[in-house]
């Protein structure tokens, strides 16, 4: 592997690791405000056997929209994590240690 290719991969690795950390931070912030998300997007859970006036009854079930923001963040984290692994593997195969 020539120096230019190595340097390019190292730069891509640094960028991917930075993006992974950013997505991780977004996931943590999202988790910290999950109640506000559910207030805005609805209650994704219900429990059978509860009266219709109970906020966790099936009558108040609003669907799974409140899961969508976290699911997208998880997908983003998975994508960037795969990129980190792929870049590390290319560098490792070329005999460059990235740890």
C-alpha positions in Angstrom: 0.0 0.0 0.0 1.4 3.4 -0.9 1.6 6.3 1.5 -1.2 8.2 -0.3 -3.6 5.3 0.0 -2.6 4.7 3.6 -3.0 8.3 4.5 -6.4 8.4 2.8 -7.6 5.3 4.7 -6.4 6.7 8.0 -8.2 10.0 7.3 -11.4 8.0 6.5 -11.0 6.0 9.6 -10.7 9.2 11.7 -13.7 10.6 10.1 -15.8 7.4 10.5 -14.8 7.2 14.2 -15.8 10.8 14.7 -19.2 10.2 13.0 -19.7 7.1 15.1 -19.1 9.1 18.3 -21.5 11.7 17.1 -24.2 9.2 16.5 -23.6 7.6 19.8 -24.0 11.0 21.5 -27.3 11.5 19.6 -28.5 8.1 20.8 -27.7 9.0 24.4 -29.5 12.4 24.1 -32.5 10.7 22.5 -32.6 8.2 25.4 -32.5 11.0 27.9 -35.5 12.6 26.4 -37.6 9.5 25.6 -40.6 10.8 27.6 -40.7 14.0 25.5 -40.4 11.9 22.3 -43.4 9.7 23.4 -45.4 12.8 24.3 -44.8 14.2 20.8 -45.0 11.0 18.8 -47.3 8.8 20.8 -47.3 5.8 23.2 -45.8 2.8 21.5 -47.0 0.4 24.2 -50.2 -0.8 25.6 -51.2 -3.4 28.2 -54.3 -5.6 27.9 -56.7 -5.8 30.7 -56.5 -2.1 31.5 -59.6 0.2 31.4 -60.0 2.5 28.5 -59.2 5.5 30.6 -55.8 4.2 31.7 -53.0 6.0 29.7 -51.4 2.6 29.0 -54.5 0.9 27.7 -55.0 -0.3 24.2 -57.4 2.7 23.7 -54.4 5.0 23.9 -52.1 3.0 21.7 -50.8 5.4 19.0 -48.6 3.1 16.9 -44.8 2.8 16.6 -43.9 6.3 15.4 -42.0 7.1 18.5 -39.6 4.2 17.7 -38.7 5.6 14.3 -36.1 8.3 15.5 -34.2 5.8 17.6 -34.3 3.1 14.9 -32.8 5.5 12.4 -30.1 6.4 14.9 -29.3 2.8 15.5 -29.1 2.2 11.7 -26.8 5.1 11.3 -24.6 3.8 14.1 -24.5 0.3 12.6 -23.6 1.8 9.1 -20.7 3.8 10.4 -19.5 1.0 12.7 -19.3 -1.3 9.7 -17.3 1.4 7.9 -14.9 1.6 10.8 -14.4 -2.2 10.7 -14.0 -2.3 6.9 -11.3 0.4 7.0 -9.5 -1.2 9.9 -9.5 -4.5 8.0 -8.0 -2.9 4.9 -5.3 -1.3 7.0 -4.6 -4.5 8.9 -4.4 -6.5 5.7 -1.7 -4.0 4.6 0.2 -4.5 7.9 -0.8 -1.2 9.5 -2.0 -1.4 13.2 -4.8 1.0 14.0 -5.3 0.2 17.7 
